[in-house]
Amino acid sequence: MDGLVTDVSAVGFKAGPDSLSSVSGKSLTMSNSTQAKGDENGKKKFKGMRFPCSPSRVLHLRQIPDDATEADVISLGLPFGRVTNVLILRGRSQSTQAALQAMNAEQSGNLAITNASAAEGGLSPGHSSVLRIIVENLFYPVTLEVLYQIFSKFGFVLKIVTFTRNNQFQALIQYAEPVNAYYAKMALDGRNIYNACCTLRIDFSKLTSLKVKYNNEKSRDFTRLDLPATDGQLLLDPAIVAAFGAYGDVLRVKIMFKNKENALVQMADSTQAQLAITNLNGQKIYGKFIRTTLSKHHNIQLPREGEDSSLTKDYSNSPLHRFKNPCSKNFQNIFPPSATLHLSNIPPTVSFDDLKSLFARTGSTVKALKFFQKDCKMALIQLGSVEEAVHALIELHNYDLGENHHLRVSFSKSTI
């Protein structure tokens, strides 16, 4: 076998997504009549208003809907920095949002503020940095990666443990700071991950920290990437085949015995190995930075009879291979990872909403989706980031759409 072997290692941690459009919830909106009335009142009061000479940490919000909760108000401020206090004046449909202070603000102001959120049942010194989450109405599967993308928006997630108890999917999530857990609970409790299903019920846990022994699909310590998976295999083993398969046919994978975060990957030839290195080195796969170099080995030897075969796998006959045919058009459509994916082999029964829902279930933010006018079997989909696109390709390439159609996913040079 004349393949070329690539040396792969994984380091680093995953940053949170820029947006959480997969989490559905209430938005603060006003009707035209309410807005017009507010504008009229604002004009009357404008002449008598005095503005402070220096920036203040307090924002005064008006025309807030009657059904708006404290969590709704907090969610408005979270993209800009920490929200330390909130006071809602129910009788006047307005809120004093105290100390909406950006992390890097040059001036913090000198306004003395009462602790409104503490009076309203907010963050107290006894609150833990660990949240207990129960997912109700579990219509679609919720993975550890989906939870990470949702909850990392509110702070650095240290550890996640998922489990099933009393026939309910549950999770424990530990933040670096209790205030991050508080923000997440306020913003996400009662929200749906997907439309009309997978409702989050969130409480503070009695635990002060989580113990994670393994990094796998059920538990993850984002501060200890050296932890093994429960089955002794590299966490990225299936991901390696799918990700490297976008640039060539993966023949064999060998997990290193002493350091299971490292692997050898044998491609079909040296050109494919170089393509994989060029396009995947430095990319993130499940929060880990992939480092790829050429190996001194030219082949990966399969274990002999009686030897441990758990760390070496043969993918010579894998259905994920894209380049078996030397005349395949796939050779002409090899591009670096991007946020836009090219989809093909879509059956006519699969609709726009079906595809959008399919990719949303991987934790991706679907920003745009467009079918080809001349060929409805193909489409472009733009996700929230390159990392989300890599994840989606790994999860959904060769996905069974029914009617003997398996979805083909590749990176695209185009944008929508």
C-alpha positions in Angstrom: 0.0 0.0 0.0 1.6 3.2 -1.2 -0.2 5.7 1.0 1.3 8.5 2.9 1.0 8.9 6.6 0.0 12.1 8.4 0.8 12.8 12.0 -2.2 14.4 13.8 -2.4 15.9 17.3 -5.1 17.9 19.0 -4.7 20.8 21.4 -6.6 23.8 22.7 -10.2 24.5 23.7 -13.4 25.6 22.0 -14.6 29.2 22.1 -18.2 29.9 22.3 -20.4 30.7 19.2 -21.1 34.3 18.2 -24.8 33.8 18.2 -27.5 31.5 19.6 -30.2 31.6 17.0 -31.0 27.9 17.7 -32.4 29.0 21.1 -35.9 30.2 20.6 -37.4 32.6 23.0 -39.3 35.9 23.5 -38.1 39.1 22.1 -38.8 42.6 23.2 -41.1 44.1 20.5 -43.6 46.9 20.4 -46.5 47.6 18.2 -46.5 50.7 16.0 -49.1 52.4 18.1 -47.1 51.9 21.3 -44.0 53.1 19.6 -45.7 56.2 18.2 -47.0 57.0 21.7 -43.6 56.5 23.2 -42.1 58.9 20.5 -44.7 61.5 21.3 -44.1 61.3 25.1 -40.3 61.4 24.4 -40.6 64.6 22.5 -42.5 66.3 25.3 -40.0 65.3 27.9 -36.9 65.9 25.8 -36.7 69.7 26.5 -36.7 69.2 30.2 -34.1 66.4 30.3 -30.6 66.9 31.4 -27.8 64.6 30.3 -24.9 63.8 32.6 -21.5 65.3 31.7 -19.7 61.9 31.9 -20.9 58.4 30.8 -22.9 56.5 33.3 -22.9 52.7 34.0 -26.8 52.9 34.2 -29.1 52.6 31.2 -32.7 53.7 31.5 -35.0 51.6 29.3 -38.5 52.8 28.4 -41.5 51.2 26.7 -40.8 47.7 27.9 -43.7 45.3 27.3 -45.7 44.3 30.4 -44.9 40.6 30.0 -41.1 41.2 29.8 -39.1 39.4 32.5 -35.9 40.3 34.2 -34.2 37.7 32.1 -35.4 39.4 28.9 -33.9 42.7 30.0 -30.6 41.0 31.0 -30.4 39.3 27.6 -30.4 42.7 26.0 -27.3 43.7 27.8 -25.3 40.5 27.7 -23.8 41.0 24.2 -22.2 44.2 25.5 -20.8 43.2 28.9 -21.7 42.3 32.4 -25.1 43.1 33.8 -24.7 43.5 37.5 -28.1 44.9 38.6 -31.6 45.3 37.2 -34.6 47.1 38.6 -38.0 46.8 36.8 -40.6 49.5 37.5 -43.7 47.6 36.6 -46.1 50.5 36.9 -44.2 52.6 34.4 -43.2 50.0 31.8 -39.6 51.0 32.2 -36.5 49.5 33.7 -33.4 50.9 35.3 -30.7 48.5 34.1 -28.0 49.1 36.6 -24.3 48.8 35.7 -24.5 47.6 32.1 -20.7 47.8 32.1 -18.6 46.6 29.2 -15.6 44.5 30.1 -13.2 47.0 28.6 -15.0 50.2 29.4 -12.8 53.2 29.8 -15.0 55.0 32.2 -17.2 53.3 34.8 -18.9 56.4 36.4 -19.4 57.1 40.0 -23.1 56.5 40.4 -24.0 54.7 43.6 -26.4 51.8 42.9 -28.5 49.7 45.1 -28.4 46.0 44.5 -31.7 45.6 42.7 -31.1 42.1 41.4 -30.3 40.8 44.9 -33.6 42.3 46.1 -35.4 40.6 43.2 -33.9 37.2 44.0 -30.8 37.5 41.8 -27.2 36.4 42.4 -26.3 35.8 46.0 -22.9 34.7 47.5 -24.3 31.2 48.0 -25.0 30.5 44.4 -22.9 27.8 42.8 -21.0 28.0 39.5 -22.6 24.6 38.6 -26.0 24.5 36.8 -28.3 21.5 36.7 -30.2 21.3 33.4 -33.2 19.1 32.6 -34.3 18.9 29.0 -38.1 18.4 28.7 -40.0 17.4 25.6 -36.9 15.8 24.1 -38.1 15.5 20.5 -34.6 15.9 18.9 -31.4 14.6 20.4 -29.4 17.1 22.5 -25.6 16.5 22.4 -22.9 17.7 24.6 -21.6 19.9 21.8 -25.1 21.5 21.4 -25.1 22.4 25.1 -21.6 23.8 24.9 -22.5 26.1 22.0 -25.6 27.4 23.9 -24.1 27.9 27.4 -20.6 29.1 26.4 -22.3 32.3 25.2 -22.6 33.4 28.9 -19.1 32.6 30.0 -16.2 30.1 30.0 -17.6 26.6 30.5 -15.1 24.4 32.4 -16.9 21.1 32.5 -20.0 19.3 31.2 -21.5 16.0 32.4 -24.6 14.6 30.7 -26.8 11.7 32.0 -30.3 10.2 32.0 -32.3 10.1 35.2 -35.9 9.2 35.7 -36.2 8.9 31.9 -35.1 12.5 31.5 -32.0 13.8 29.8 -30.0 16.0 32.2 -26.7 17.8 32.4 -24.4 19.5 34.9 -22.5 22.5 33.6 -19.7 24.2 35.5 -18.7 27.8 34.7 -15.5 29.5 35.8 -17.5 32.1 37.8 -20.9 31.9 39.6 -22.0 35.1 37.9 -21.8 33.3 34.5 -24.0 30.5 35.8 -26.5 33.2 37.0 -26.6 34.9 33.6 -27.2 31.6 31.8 -30.0 30.6 34.2 -31.7 34.0 33.9 -31.5 34.0 30.1 -32.2 30.3 29.2 -34.5 28.9 31.9 -37.7 27.9 30.2 -36.4 28.5 26.6 -36.6 25.9 23.8 -33.4 24.7 22.1 -35.5 23.9 19.0 -38.9 25.2 18.0 -41.6 24.0 20.4 -39.4 21.3 21.9 -36.4 20.5 24.0 -37.3 22.9 26.8 -34.5 23.9 29.3 -35.3 23.7 33.0 -32.3 25.2 34.9 -31.5 25.3 38.6 -28.4 25.9 40.6 -26.7 22.7 41.6 -25.7 21.9 45.2 -22.3 20.8 43.8 -19.5 23.4 43.8 -17.4 21.6 41.2 -17.6 18.6 38.8 -15.3 15.6 38.6 -14.7 14.4 35.0 -12.6 11.3 34.4 -13.2 10.9 30.7 -13.5 13.2 27.6 -16.2 11.6 25.5 -19.7 12.2 24.2 -21.2 12.2 27.7 -18.7 14.2 29.7 -16.0 16.8 28.9 -13.4 18.7 30.9 -12.3 21.7 28.7 -9.4 22.3 31.0 -8.0 18.8 30.7 -7.7 17.7 27.1 -5.3 14.9 28.0 -8.1 12.9 29.6 -8.9 9.6 27.7 -12.2 8.6 26.3 -14.0 5.8 28.1 -13.4 3.2 25.4 -9.7 4.0 25.2 -10.1 5.6 21.8 -9.2 9.1 20.8 -12.2 11.4 21.1 -11.6 12.6 17.5 -11.3 9.2 15.9 -14.5 9.3 13.9 -14.0 13.0 13.2 -10.6 12.4 11.8 -12.0 10.1 9.1 -14.8 12.5 8.1 -12.7 15.7 8.2 -9.6 14.3 6.4 -11.9 12.6 4.0 -12.8 15.9 2.5 -9.3 16.1 1.0 -8.6 12.4 0.2 -9.5 8.8 1.1 -8.5 7.8 4.6 -7.2 4.2 4.5 -6.0 3.6 8.1 -5.9 5.4 11.4 -3.7 4.5 14.4 -4.2 6.1 17.8 -0.8 6.4 19.7 -0.7 4.2 22.7 1.2 6.5 25.1 -0.6 9.7 24.0 -4.1 9.0 22.8 -4.5 12.7 21.7 -2.1 11.9 18.9 -2.8 9.7 15.8 -1.3 8.6 12.5 -3.6 8.9 9.4 -2.8 7.1 6.2 -4.1 8.7 3.1 -4.4 7.1 -0.4 -1.4 9.0 -1.8 1.1 11.8 -1.0 -1.0 14.5 -2.8 -4.0 13.8 -0.7 -1.9 13.8 2.5 -0.5 17.2 1.5 -3.9 18.6 0.8 -5.1 17.5 4.2 -2.2 19.1 5.9 -2.6 22.4 4.0 -6.3 22.7 4.7 -6.8 21.2 8.1 -3.7 22.3 10.1 -4.8 24.7 12.8 -8.5 24.1 12.3 -10.8 23.3 15.3 -12.6 20.0 15.6 -14.9 19.7 18.6 -13.0 22.5 20.3 -9.5 21.1 19.7 -6.9 22.6 17.4 -5.6 20.1 15.0 -1.9 20.1 14.2 -0.9 18.0 11.2 2.6 17.2 9.8 4.1 14.6 7.5 5.1 11.4 9.4 8.3 9.5 8.9 6.2 6.4 8.4 4.9 5.5 4.9 2.4 2.9 6.0 0.4 2.0 9.1 0.8 -1.7 9.9 -2.3 -3.5 10.9 -2.0 -5.6 14.2 -1.1 -9.2 13.8 -3.5 -11.9 15.0 -3.6 -11.9 18.8 -2.4 -8.3 19.1 -4.4 -5.4 20.5 -6.4 -4.0 17.5 -8.4 -1.4 19.4 -6.1 1.5 18.5 -5.7 0.7 14.8 -8.6 0.8 12.3 -8.7 0.0 8.6 -11.0 2.2 6.5 -9.9 0.9 3.1 -13.5 0.0 2.2 -15.2 3.0 4.0 -18.4 4.4 2.3 -17.1 7.9 3.2 -14.5 7.7 0.4 -15.0 10.5 -2.2 -12.1 9.9 -4.6 -12.4 6.2 -5.6 -13.0 7.2 -9.2 -10.0 8.9 -10.8 -12.3 10.9 -13.0 -14.6 12.1 -10.2 -15.6 15.7 -10.2 -14.7 15.8 -6.5 -11.1 16.4 -7.4 -12.2 19.7 -9.0 -14.1 20.9 -5.9 -11.6 20.7 -3.1 -11.6 24.0 -1.0 -10.4 25.1 2.4 -12.8 25.0 5.3 -15.3 27.8 5.2 -18.6 28.7 6.8 -20.5 27.8 3.6 -21.1 24.1 2.7 -22.0 22.5 -0.6 -24.8 19.9 -0.3 -25.6 17.4 -3.0 -27.6 14.2 -3.5 -30.7 15.7 -1.9 -33.9 13.8 -2.7 -36.9 15.9 -4.0 -38.9 15.1 -0.8 -36.5 17.0 1.4 -37.6 20.6 1.8 -35.9 23.8 2.8 -37.1 23.5 6.4 -36.0 19.9 6.6 -32.4 20.8 5.7 -32.4 23.8 8.0 -33.7 21.7 10.9 -31.2 18.9 10.2 -28.2 21.3 10.5 -29.7 23.1 13.5 -29.7 19.8 15.3 -25.9 19.7 15.1 -25.8 22.9 17.1 -25.1 25.0 14.0 -26.5 28.5 13.4 -28.1 28.4 9.9 -27.6 31.9 8.5 -28.6 31.2 4.9 -29.8 28.3 2.7 -30.2 28.3 -1.1 -31.1 25.5 -3.5 -29.6 25.5 -7.0 -32.1 26.7 -9.6 -31.0 24.3 -12.3 -30.5 21.3 -10.0 -32.7 21.0 -6.9 -30.5 18.1 -5.7 -27.9 20.6 -4.7 -27.8 23.5 -2.3 -25.5 25.9 -0.4 -25.9 26.4 3.3 -24.1 29.1 5.3 -23.5 28.5 9.0 -22.4 30.7 11.8 -18.7 30.0 11.7 -16.0 27.8 10.0 -15.9 25.7 13.2 -19.6 25.0 12.9 -19.2 24.1 9.3 -16.4 21.6 10.1 -18.6 20.1 12.8 -21.6 19.8 10.5 -19.5 18.2 7.7 -18.3 15.6 10.2 -21.7 14.9 11.5 -23.8 14.9 8.3 -21.6 13.8 5.4 -23.1 10.5 4.1 -26.2 11.1 6.3 -29.2 8.9 5.2 -31.9 11.1 3.9 -34.1 8.2 2.8 -35.1 7.0 -0.6 -31.5 5.6 -1.0 -30.1 9.1 -0.9 -27.0 9.8 1.3 -26.2 13.5 1.8 -22.9 14.7 0.3 -21.3 17.6 2.2 -18.2 19.5 1.2 -16.7 22.9 1.7 -17.6 25.6 -0.8 -15.7 28.6 -2.2 -19.0 30.4 -2.7 -21.0 32.5 -0.3 -24.8 33.1 -0.2 
